[in-house]
């Protein structure tokens, strides 16, 4: 019985130590300067060595944005590119100070 209790304790300890990594949020990724608002209306990597979790987050958000942009374009009889351009302008205005935006020349800058 002691062996079983001890083994159970070890298993519980292992589960406590092996916690899944908490997923990074969009705000956290922006706060850390990992991603920013690209000039095409989508998120982009500010740093090229971002990990897979950040890349997956960016791809997920961009897929959702693209779907929404397509809906807006269709509802308003305009092109996807026009919606993307407008989205970038709005994103720049909404970007918090300290977060990154991409300039037309492709350079990333922190918004003041």
N, C-alpha and C positions, 0 to 999 in steps of 0.2 A: 504494500500500500504506500509506503514511504517513497519507493521508487517511482510509482505512478504519479504521486503528488509532486515530486521533484521534477519529473519530466514535463508535467503540465505547467509548472512554474517557468521552466526554461522556454517552453513554446510560447507562453504569454509574453515573456520578456522579449523574445525574438520578434513577435508581432508588434510590440511596442517600439522596437528599434527600427523595424523595417516599415516605416510609414511611407505611403506613396507621396511623391513630390507634389506639392500643391501647384495647380496650374496657375500660370501667370495671367493676369488680367490685362486688358488693353491699356487701362490707365497706368498700371505698373510698368508695362513695356515702354510706354511713352515717357513716364517719369524717369526711367533708367536710360533714356536716350537710345533705345534699341531700334525703335520704329518711328516713323513720322509720316506726315501727309505729303504724298507725291503730287507733282504737278498734273498728273492725269486723273486725279480724283480718288485714287486708291492709296492704301498704305504701302510704304516701302521700307526696306531695311536701311537704317542709318549706318549700322556697323555690319560689315560683311561676315563676321564670325558669330552671328547670333545663333543660338542653339535651335534644335529641331522644334522645341516647344513654342518658341517665339515665331518661327517660320510657319508653323501650323496655325497659330493664332492669326497671323497676318493673312494667310491664305483663306481661312474661314471667313474673316471679316470682309475681305475683298470679294469673295464669292457672294456673300450676302449683299454687299454694296452693288455689285454688277447686276444682280437680279432686280434690286430696287431701281437702279438707274434705267434698266430696260423697261420696267413698268412705267416709270415717269415719262420716258421718251415716247412710248407707245400711246399713253394717255393724252399727251400734249402734241403729238404729231411732229416731234423734233427728233434729231439724230441722237444716238447714244453718246457720241462725241460732244455734242452740245451740253448734254446733261453732265457728263464728266467734267467739262470745263466749269460749269456753274457749281458743281459739287466741290471742286478744288477751291474756288473763290470763297465759298461758304466755310469750308474746312479751315482755311487760313484765318478767316475772321474769328472762328470759334476756337482755334487752337490756343491753349493756355500758354502764358509766358513760361519760357524754359523748355517747351516742347519743340520738336523739330518740324520744319517745313522745307520743302524743296523749291529752290528758285528755278526760273525758266532755263537757266544754264545747267541745271542738274545738281548744283551744289546744295548741300544741306546746311541750314542755319537755324540757330535757336531763336525762337521768337522772343522779342523783348516784352 
